[in-house]
């Protein structure tokens, strides 16, 4: 189940996006497709974090992959727009993954 964050609701309200009928369906599809793709990318990050638990893995390469995934999420969120309003971009900090000693 998806829920709308307060920042998305504020952004949408601020931009005065009119949603109804076919455009309402398009609005939901833009947000849902973007969120699903981001969710899939987060699962890829999760797999990399699990891989990083193995001390024999190249942690720099794994970190580079995770950074690329985070950049991909940022791009996906920025591209999820409807009538000029960004539906998914809320801003976040990138984080480095460090395996446990």
C-alpha positions in Angstrom: 0.0 0.0 0.0 1.3 3.5 -0.9 0.8 6.6 1.1 1.4 10.2 0.3 4.0 12.0 2.4 3.0 15.4 3.8 5.7 17.1 1.6 4.2 15.6 -1.5 0.7 16.8 -0.6 2.1 20.3 0.2 4.0 20.4 -3.1 1.0 19.2 -5.0 -1.3 21.7 -3.3 1.2 24.5 -3.8 1.4 23.8 -7.5 -2.4 23.7 -7.7 -2.5 20.5 -9.7 -6.0 19.8 -10.9 -6.7 16.0 -10.8 -9.9 14.4 -12.0 -11.1 11.9 -14.6 -8.5 10.7 -17.0 -5.9 13.2 -15.7 -6.5 11.8 -12.2 -5.6 8.4 -13.5 -2.5 9.8 -15.3 -1.5 11.6 -12.0 -1.7 8.3 -10.0 0.1 6.3 -12.8 3.0 8.8 -12.8 3.4 8.6 -9.1 2.9 4.8 -8.9 5.2 4.0 -11.7 8.0 6.2 -10.3 7.5 4.8 -6.8 7.5 1.2 -8.0 10.8 1.7 -10.0 12.3 3.4 -6.9 11.2 0.4 -4.8 12.9 -2.0 -7.2 16.0 0.1 -7.0 15.9 0.1 -3.2 15.8 -3.7 -3.4 18.9 -3.7 -5.5 20.6 -1.5 -2.8 19.5 -4.0 -0.2 21.1 -6.8 -2.2 24.4 -4.8 -2.3 24.3 -4.3 1.4 23.9 -8.0 2.0 26.8 -8.6 -0.4 28.9 -6.1 1.5 28.6 -8.3 4.6 31.1 -10.7 3.0 34.6 -9.5 3.9 36.0 -11.0 0.7 33.9 -8.6 -1.5 35.3 -5.4 -3.0 33.6 -2.8 -0.8 34.7 0.1 -2.9 33.0 -1.4 -5.9 29.9 -2.1 -3.9 29.8 1.4 -2.6 30.2 2.7 -6.1 27.2 0.6 -7.2 25.1 1.8 -4.2 26.0 5.4 -5.1 24.9 4.8 -8.7 21.6 3.4 -7.4 21.1 6.4 -5.2 21.7 8.7 -8.2 19.3 6.7 -10.2 16.6 7.1 -7.5 17.2 10.9 -7.4 16.8 11.0 -11.2 13.6 8.9 -11.1 12.1 11.0 -8.4 13.0 14.2 -10.2 11.4 12.9 -13.4 8.1 11.9 -11.7 6.2 15.1 -12.6 2.6 15.9 -13.4 1.4 19.2 -14.7 4.7 20.7 -13.5 4.5 19.4 -10.0 7.1 16.9 -8.8 5.3 14.0 -7.1 8.2 12.1 -5.6 11.2 14.3 -4.9 11.5 15.0 -1.2 15.3 15.3 -0.9 17.6 13.0 1.1 21.2 12.6 2.0 23.3 9.9 0.4 24.8 7.5 2.9 27.9 5.4 2.7 27.5 1.7 3.6 30.1 0.3 6.0 30.2 -3.4 6.8 30.4 -4.4 10.4 33.9 -5.2 11.7 
